[in-house]
Amino acid sequence: MGSDGVPTPHQGLVLVNAWDNTTTVLPAGTGGGCLASTSAPFANQTVHLGPQAMPDYGNVTSYNSATPTDDNPRCLRRDLNVYPLQRWASLRNTTDLVHDAEDIERFQAVAQGDSRYVGTGQLGVHGGGHYALGGDPSSDVYLSPGDPVFYLHHAQMDRLYWIWQNLDWQNRQTIFGTNTTMNQPASANATLDDLMYMGPLGAELSLRDAMDTVNGPFCYVYASD
């Protein structure tokens, strides 16, 4: 999936939790610049959108463009960092997530590091994976799909949910929460019949149809070995 970024002296990230205004401080990673290997995959990939919410090294403010949807060509940067993996997305973290979450409310709280719940951590398994990549666009919550590793990470999140769901299939076909992340801003509770807008990627899809990997529009399982 390519290399780390060129080592560039920099401070770590100071992430502000928009839901409760607390901060999470990460040490600097090992890269920071454009991909170091010119022969590795994606070495010549260009990032085009944003930034929209890019953390600024060492500062609590983020670097945002006034026109994030305009073309802004720049190199793909990474800042690989083991700290978020060891702290929030280790084998122990992922195993505990699958084994200990008794319902979808707790599963998503731990996965997301939802600060409204006791003992959920700060970044969670999901955020820990994102900030282990770092750089641009992976550190930008809105633009992180611009790094191809995003899809590998999110496939793992889907796999963890799939394993958890199959441990108690009959009782794990539900959702929890509202239509906005951590209910900010406050919104109505989501239902299984709510539709997800896919834009040019495909037709609208109900949450109910997205719950099962072998029904609806999907037809896949994850290998067990």
Secondary structure, DSSP 4 states (H G I P E B T S, - for coil): ---PEEE------EEE-TTT--EEE----S-EEEES-SSSTTTT-EE-S--SSEEPTT-SSEE--SSTTS---EE-B----HHHHHHHSSHHHHHHHHHH--SHHHHHHHHHT-TTSTT--SSHHHHHHHHHH-SBTTTSTTTGGGSTHHHHHHHHHHHHHHHHHHTTGGG-----SBSSGGGSS--PBP-TTPEEP-GGGSS-EETTTTS-TTSTT--------
